[in-house]
Amino acid sequence: MKADATTTPTPASLAARLGHRASGAIWRRARSGNGLWLAAAFVASGLRLLVRWSRREREVVYRSELAPGEQLAIRVVSPTGDRDAHASEQG
C-alpha cells in the first residue's frame, strides 16, 4: 500500500511493513548457511503466522448512508443478554 497526499499510513501498517522487511532480511541471512539465522527465520515466520491466524474477523452487521440531518444511535448489548446486572452496576 503506497501512501499518497490524501492518506497517512497507520502505525499498524507501518509495523506490518517493517515486520515484512525484517523477515525478508532474516531469511536472506538464513540462506547463507548460518544456523542461528535459520532458527531466527523460522521463529519470525511462525510469529507472523500466529498473528495472521489470530486476527479476529470483523463482521459488518448494518450499513447505511445517512442523509443530512439524520442521526444514528448506537446501543451496546452484553453478549449474555444480562441487562439487569449491567443496570445495577451503574447504580
C-alpha positions as CSV (number, residue, x, y, z in Angstrom):
1,M,0.0,0.0,0.0
2,K,1.5,3.3,-1.1
3,A,0.8,6.4,0.8
4,D,-0.3,9.4,-1.2
5,A,-1.2,13.0,-0.3
6,T,-4.6,12.0,1.0
7,T,-3.7,9.0,3.2
8,T,-1.4,8.7,6.1
9,P,0.0,5.3,6.9
10,T,-1.3,3.9,10.2
11,P,1.1,2.6,12.9
12,A,-0.2,-0.9,12.3
13,S,0.5,-0.7,8.6
14,L,4.0,0.7,9.2
15,A,4.7,-2.1,11.7
16,A,3.4,-4.7,9.3
17,R,5.7,-3.4,6.5
18,L,8.7,-3.3,8.9
19,G,8.0,-6.8,10.1
20,H,7.8,-8.0,6.5
21,R,11.1,-6.3,5.6
22,A,12.8,-7.7,8.7
23,S,11.5,-11.2,8.0
24,G,12.9,-10.9,4.5
25,A,16.3,-9.8,5.8
26,I,16.4,-12.7,8.3
27,W,15.6,-15.2,5.5
28,R,18.3,-13.8,3.3
29,R,20.9,-14.3,6.1
30,A,19.5,-17.7,6.8
31,R,20.1,-18.8,3.3
32,S,23.7,-18.0,3.7
33,G,24.0,-21.1,5.8
34,N,24.2,-19.7,9.4
35,G,22.1,-22.0,11.6
36,L,21.3,-19.2,14.1
37,W,19.8,-17.0,11.4
38,L,17.8,-20.0,10.1
39,A,16.3,-20.6,13.6
40,A,15.5,-16.9,13.8
41,A,13.8,-17.0,10.4
42,F,11.6,-19.9,11.5
43,V,10.7,-18.2,14.7
44,A,9.9,-14.9,12.9
45,S,7.8,-16.7,10.3
46,G,6.0,-18.6,13.0
47,L,5.2,-15.4,14.8
48,R,3.9,-13.8,11.6
49,L,1.6,-16.8,11.0
50,L,0.3,-16.8,14.6
51,V,-0.5,-13.1,14.3
52,R,-2.3,-13.6,11.0
53,W,-4.3,-16.6,12.2
54,S,-5.3,-14.9,15.5
55,R,-6.8,-11.8,13.8
56,R,-10.5,-11.6,14.6
57,E,-12.7,-11.3,11.5
58,R,-14.9,-8.2,11.8
59,E,-18.5,-8.6,10.8
60,V,-20.5,-5.8,9.3
61,V,-23.9,-6.0,11.0
62,Y,-25.6,-3.0,9.5
63,R,-24.5,-0.5,6.8
64,S,-26.5,2.5,5.6
65,E,-25.8,6.0,4.4
66,L,-27.2,8.9,6.5
67,A,-28.9,11.8,4.8
68,P,-28.2,15.3,6.0
69,G,-30.0,15.9,9.3
70,E,-30.4,12.2,10.1
71,Q,-29.0,10.8,13.3
72,L,-27.6,7.4,14.4
73,A,-27.9,5.9,17.9
74,I,-25.6,3.1,18.9
75,R,-26.7,0.7,21.7
76,V,-24.4,-1.9,23.2
77,V,-26.0,-5.1,24.5
78,S,-24.0,-7.5,26.6
79,P,-23.3,-10.9,24.8
80,T,-25.1,-12.8,27.5
81,G,-28.2,-10.6,27.3
82,D,-28.0,-10.0,31.1
83,R,-29.1,-6.3,31.1
84,D,-30.3,-6.2,34.7
85,A,-26.9,-6.9,36.1
86,H,-25.3,-4.2,34.0
87,A,-28.0,-1.7,35.0
88,S,-27.5,-2.5,38.7
89,E,-23.7,-1.9,38.4
90,Q,-24.3,1.6,37.1
91,G,-26.5,2.4,40.1
